[in-house]
Amino acid sequence: LGGTAIEVVTGSHTVDQYDEYAKIANRYGFMASRGSDFHAPDENLPDLGQLPALAKELTPVWHSWIK
């Protein structure tokens, strides 16, 4: 449907799903993102900055933003 990226790591995915979505990104050539799912202190889990980084083999959506 024309998508170019997939959110691989989010607060609503399990660790197994991180791997599953990473494999999908690699298989179809999608760039990857990670969300914080942070909206406010004490509002939800996990807290800001607590989710793991993207796997090294993924191309993050922000790779071309950094000069």
N, C-alpha and C positions, 0 to 999 in steps of 0.2 A: 504494500500500500504506500510505498514511497518513504518509509522511515529510514533514518540513517544512524540512529543511536538507540541504546537500551539502558535503562537504569538497572545496574547490576547489584549494587549494595544499597539497601535501605533499611530503615528500622523495622519495616514490616516483613522483610524476608528473613528466612532462617539461614544458617551457615550453609546448609546443603543447597539452598536456592541460590546463594552467591555463586557457587560452583556451576550450577545448572545454567544460570543466566550468562555467566562468563563463557561457557561452552557455546551457547547460542550466538553470543556476540562474535566469537571467533569464527564459527561455522558460516555465518552470513555476512561477515565483514562489517558489522556494526561498530561504531564507536561506543564507548561505555561511559556512564556517569555513576556517581554515588551521591545519594542524598543524605542529609543529616536527619531529616524528619524532626527537626527541632523547631518548635513554635514558641515556646516560652519556658522559663525555668520552672521546674516541678510540674510541668503539664503532661509530659509524656516521656517514655523511654525510647531510645537512649538519650543521654544528655549530649549537648553540643560537643562535637569532636570525638565521640566515643566509638563510632563505627570504624571498621577496618578500611585501609586503603584499597584501591583497586589492584587486582593482580597485575604483575609487571608485563604480562603478555598482551594486555588490553591497551587499546588506544583511547585515551580519555577524550571526551568531547572538547575539552579546553586545550588540547595539544597545540593547535594553531593560534590560539589567543596570546600565548606567551612568546614574546619576541626577545 
